[in-house]
Amino acid sequence: MKNLLFATDFSDSSRNAFNFVKAMVVKYPMRVNIIHVFDIPIPTSTTLSTNAVVGMIKEREDAVKRHLNDMLAELPKENQGEINAVHGTYPSTEIAEKAEEIDSMLIVMALRQRYSFFERLIGTTTAHTIQKSNIPVLAIPNGLEFKEFHSILFPTEMQIGDSMKDNEIKALRWLQDFVGMVEEPDIHMIHISSDKTLTTTTVHDKPFPGMKFTVTGADSIEEGILAFFEKKSMDLLAVYKPNRSFWERMYHSSVTRKFLEQNKSPLLVFS
């Protein structure tokens, strides 16, 4: 059974994301490992002796482990992995390293919706983990309920007549493997042109049999994706991280806030 690493900060958003995971592993069996990274505030640490600090860390670690064990107990026995209460200053680094250590297929984290910029919107730990991790990150908008990943939207810089680049082929192969647990998944590639007068065109069995490729026009990539989601019922937005021009625009876009506030779908970022 493949490993999944769920990172929690015990917030309401993380609680919702964990409910998503509990439903997801019933349909797509995975072993769920849970991690929480905690720190002792520096002003407190610097005023105490080393022994006192060690004691505080141990006390916090024990409390975190109790919470994590309670969460693990909510899962079916066969889906229960390990708990990880980690003392560290940089949660994103600890999460990314733990995911590699346990050979995790996926890191799952919560999206936040309180701030105006994407890096604040999804929470700095989630954003930094996405940037650092070589393991794919599945980010769950607050309030979103799980549904099967039958239809996946994959934005691309490639146009219909272009030859596929190696990184695009790698991305699609990984995505096909990821959704291989889904029977006959519908992977829909989309290219957003800045030419708003462009007639929307969809080609079937492109670039591979069973896939669809759409080219459409919009003011921005983000707005084009949002418009597509409003017209189609898609279950997952998959973003290939090395596609820097797309990822960076998504990262800073206020349109992304609207996308997430409407709980359109989970966001899968992979490399």
MONOR-V25619 format. One record per residue. N is the residue number from 1. RES is the residue in one letter. PHI is phi in whole degrees, -180 to 180 (* if undefined). OMEGA is omega in whole degrees, -180 to 180 (NA if undefined). D_CENTER is the distance of its C-alpha to the mean C-alpha in Angstrom with 2 decimals. Layout:
N/RES/PHI/OMEGA/D_CENTER ; N/RES/PHI/OMEGA/D_CENTER
This chain:
1/M/*/-178/20.21 ; 2/K/-72/-180/16.90 ; 3/N/-91/172/15.19 ; 4/L/-126/175/11.91 ; 5/L/-113/177/11.38 ; 6/F/-102/180/10.59 ; 7/A/-103/-177/11.02 ; 8/T/-126/170/13.15 ; 9/D/-114/179/15.41 ; 10/F/66/177/17.39 ; 11/S/-82/176/16.83 ; 12/D/-61/179/17.06 ; 13/S/-64/178/13.44 ; 14/S/-67/177/12.57 ; 15/R/-62/178/15.31 ; 16/N/-64/180/13.93 ; 17/A/-64/179/10.52 ; 18/F/-69/175/12.88 ; 19/N/-61/176/14.98 ; 20/F/-61/-179/12.24 ; 21/V/-62/-180/11.86 ; 22/K/-59/178/15.67 ; 23/A/-73/-176/16.11 ; 24/M/-65/-175/13.65 ; 25/V/-77/172/15.50 ; 26/V/-71/-180/18.75 ; 27/K/-84/-179/18.06 ; 28/Y/-120/-172/16.18 ; 29/P/-57/175/17.85 ; 30/M/-145/177/16.02 ; 31/R/-89/-173/17.23 ; 32/V/-96/172/15.27 ; 33/N/-103/-175/15.80 ; 34/I/-121/179/15.29 ; 35/I/-131/169/15.50 ; 36/H/-133/179/16.78 ; 37/V/-104/-178/17.99 ; 38/F/-126/179/21.07 ; 39/D/-137/174/23.74 ; 40/I/-100/-178/27.36 ; 41/P/-52/-176/28.30 ; 42/I/-58/180/30.34 ; 43/P/-56/178/33.34 ; 44/T/-69/-177/33.76 ; 45/S/-62/-174/33.41 ; 46/T/-74/180/35.96 ; 47/T/-99/-177/38.60 ; 48/L/-118/176/38.57 ; 49/S/-71/180/39.95 ; 50/T/-59/180/37.87 ; 51/N/-62/180/38.73 ; 52/A/-66/179/37.70 ; 53/V/-65/178/34.29 ; 54/V/-58/179/33.82 ; 55/G/-64/178/34.86 ; 56/M/-64/179/32.42 ; 57/I/-63/180/29.52 ; 58/K/-64/179/30.76 ; 59/E/-64/179/31.15 ; 60/R/-66/-180/27.63 ; 61/E/-60/180/26.26 ; 62/D/-63/179/28.32 ; 63/A/-64/179/27.16 ; 64/V/-63/-180/23.44 ; 65/K/-61/178/24.21 ; 66/R/-63/178/25.96 ; 67/H/-64/-178/23.01 ; 68/L/-67/177/20.66 ; 69/N/-64/177/23.39 ; 70/D/-63/178/23.72 ; 71/M/-65/-178/20.07 ; 72/L/-61/-178/20.45 ; 73/A/-67/178/23.63 ; 74/E/-77/-178/21.91 ; 75/L/-92/171/20.55 ; 76/P/-57/-176/22.95 ; 77/K/-53/-176/24.77 ; 78/E/-70/-180/23.57 ; 79/N/-101/-177/19.87 ; 80/Q/-82/176/20.65 ; 81/G/-103/-178/19.71 ; 82/E/-110/173/20.50 ; 83/I/-103/-178/20.05 ; 84/N/-138/174/19.67 ; 85/A/-100/-169/21.21 ; 86/V/-117/173/21.08 ; 87/H/-87/-178/23.24 ; 88/G/-166/-178/21.94 ; 89/T/-88/-175/21.94 ; 90/Y/-120/-176/18.65 ; 91/P/-56/-177/15.79 ; 92/S/-62/178/13.20 ; 93/T/-66/180/15.79 ; 94/E/-63/-179/16.57 ; 95/I/-66/-179/13.07 ; 96/A/-63/-180/12.66 ; 97/E/-69/179/16.26 ; 98/K/-65/179/16.12 ; 99/A/-60/178/13.39 ; 100/E/-70/-178/15.81 ; 101/E/-60/-177/18.77 ; 102/I/-96/180/17.96 ; 103/D/56/-179/16.80 ; 104/S/-74/175/13.45 ; 105/M/-76/-167/11.90 ; 106/L/-155/168/8.38 ; 107/I/-107/177/6.99 ; 108/V/-116/-179/5.84 ; 109/M/-141/-180/6.33 ; 110/A/-91/168/7.96 ; 111/L/-93/175/8.32 ; 112/R/-111/-174/11.99 ; 113/Q/-135/-172/14.54 ; 114/R/-96/-169/17.66 ; 115/Y/-117/-171/18.10 ; 116/S/-86/-179/19.08 ; 117/F/-107/-172/17.02 ; 118/F/-60/-178/13.37 ; 119/E/-66/174/13.22 ; 120/R/-84/-179/14.95 ; 121/L/-56/-177/13.34 ; 122/I/-93/-179/9.89 ; 123/G/89/-173/11.91 ; 124/T/-62/-180/13.21 ; 125/T/-65/178/11.90 ; 126/T/-63/-180/8.18 ; 127/A/-61/-179/9.46 ; 128/H/-68/178/11.71 ; 129/T/-65/177/9.55 ; 130/I/-58/-178/7.61 ; 131/Q/-69/-174/11.27 ; 132/K/-86/-167/12.82 ; 133/S/-80/169/10.98 ; 134/N/-89/177/12.28 ; 135/I/-91/179/10.06 ; 136/P/-57/179/6.93 ; 137/V/-115/175/3.64 ; 138/L/-105/-176/2.06 ; 139/A/-105/-172/2.96 ; 140/I/-109/176/6.48 ; 141/P/-62/180/9.44 ; 142/N/-63/178/12.52 ; 143/G/92/-178/14.98 ; 144/L/-78/175/13.04 ; 145/E/-98/-178/14.61 ; 146/F/-68/165/13.52 ; 147/K/-142/-174/15.13 ; 148/E/-60/-178/15.33 ; 149/F/-87/179/13.48 ; 150/H/-80/-176/16.80 ; 151/S/-123/-175/16.13 ; 152/I/-122/177/13.50 ; 153/L/-100/-177/13.98 ; 154/F/-124/178/13.84 ; 155/P/-68/-177/15.40 ; 156/T/-146/173/17.89 ; 157/E/-83/-178/20.77 ; 158/M/-67/175/22.94 ; 159/Q/-107/-171/25.70 ; 160/I/-56/-177/27.50 ; 161/G/-85/-176/30.37 ; 162/D/-78/169/28.51 ; 163/S/-81/-178/28.31 ; 164/M/-74/175/24.88 ; 165/K/-80/-178/24.01 ; 166/D/-58/-178/23.14 ; 167/N/-68/177/19.61 ; 168/E/-69/178/19.03 ; 169/I/-62/178/20.63 ; 170/K/-59/-179/18.51 ; 171/A/-63/-179/15.28 ; 172/L/-68/178/16.77 ; 173/R/-63/179/18.10 ; 174/W/-65/-178/14.85 ; 175/L/-65/177/13.32 ; 176/Q/-64/178/16.58 ; 177/D/-69/180/16.39 ; 178/F/-61/-178/12.96 ; 179/V/-92/177/14.37 ; 180/G/-61/177/17.73 ; 181/M/-75/179/17.51 ; 182/V/-101/179/17.93 ; 183/E/-74/179/21.51 ; 184/E/51/179/22.08 ; 185/P/-68/179/18.65 ; 186/D/-103/178/19.10 ; 187/I/-96/-174/17.29 ; 188/H/-117/176/18.35 ; 189/M/-83/180/18.46 ; 190/I/-140/174/19.41 ; 191/H/-116/-179/21.29 ; 192/I/-100/178/21.99 ; 193/S/-95/177/25.45 ; 194/S/-77/178/26.95 ; 195/D/-85/-177/30.00 ; 196/K/-69/-180/29.79 ; 197/T/-82/-177/32.93 ; 198/L/-64/176/31.32 ; 199/T/-74/180/31.72 ; 200/T/-64/-178/28.52 ; 201/T/-127/177/28.88 ; 202/T/-123/179/27.06 ; 203/V/-112/180/28.06 ; 204/H/-89/-180/27.55 ; 205/D/58/178/27.08 ; 206/K/-132/0/25.82 ; 207/P/-83/178/24.75 ; 208/F/-126/178/24.87 ; 209/P/-56/179/26.57 ; 210/G/90/179/24.69 ; 211/M/-98/174/22.41 ; 212/K/-123/179/23.03 ; 213/F/-132/-179/23.14 ; 214/T/-117/171/23.63 ; 215/V/-117/-179/25.03 ; 216/T/-146/-179/25.46 ; 217/G/-110/178/26.48 ; 218/A/-164/178/25.11 ; 219/D/-63/-179/25.61 ; 220/S/-150/178/22.17 ; 221/I/-59/-176/19.16 ; 222/E/-63/180/17.14 ; 223/E/-67/177/20.11 ; 224/G/-64/178/20.54 ; 225/I/-66/-180/17.10 ; 226/L/-61/179/17.68 ; 227/A/-64/179/21.14 ; 228/F/-65/179/20.04 ; 229/F/-64/180/17.74 ; 230/E/-70/180/20.78 ; 231/K/-90/-176/22.96 ; 232/K/-115/176/20.90 ; 233/S/-100/-179/19.03 ; 234/M/-109/-175/15.66 ; 235/D/-101/-174/13.12 ; 236/L/-157/172/9.98 ; 237/L/-104/-177/9.39 ; 238/A/-108/-178/8.74 ; 239/V/-119/179/9.35 ; 240/Y/-89/-171/11.37 ; 241/K/-59/179/11.34 ; 242/P/-64/173/15.11 ; 243/N/-76/-167/15.92 ; 244/R/-62/-176/16.66 ; 245/S/-62/179/18.61 ; 246/F/-72/-176/16.00 ; 247/W/-60/-178/13.09 ; 248/E/-67/177/15.57 ; 249/R/-68/176/16.87 ; 250/M/-63/-175/13.63 ; 251/Y/-60/-175/13.03 ; 252/H/-107/-171/16.43 ; 253/S/-83/174/17.02 ; 254/S/-73/177/18.38 ; 255/V/-65/178/17.84 ; 256/T/-61/177/14.07 ; 257/R/-58/180/15.12 ; 258/K/-63/179/17.13 ; 259/F/-57/-177/14.45 ; 260/L/-75/179/12.27 ; 261/E/-62/180/15.56 ; 262/Q/-86/177/16.56 ; 263/N/52/-176/13.57 ; 264/K/-67/-178/13.52 ; 265/S/-172/169/10.42 ; 266/P/-67/177/6.77 ; 267/L/-114/178/4.89 ; 268/L/-106/179/4.18 ; 269/V/-116/-176/5.51 ; 270/F/-140/-178/8.25 ; 271/S/-139/NA/11.83
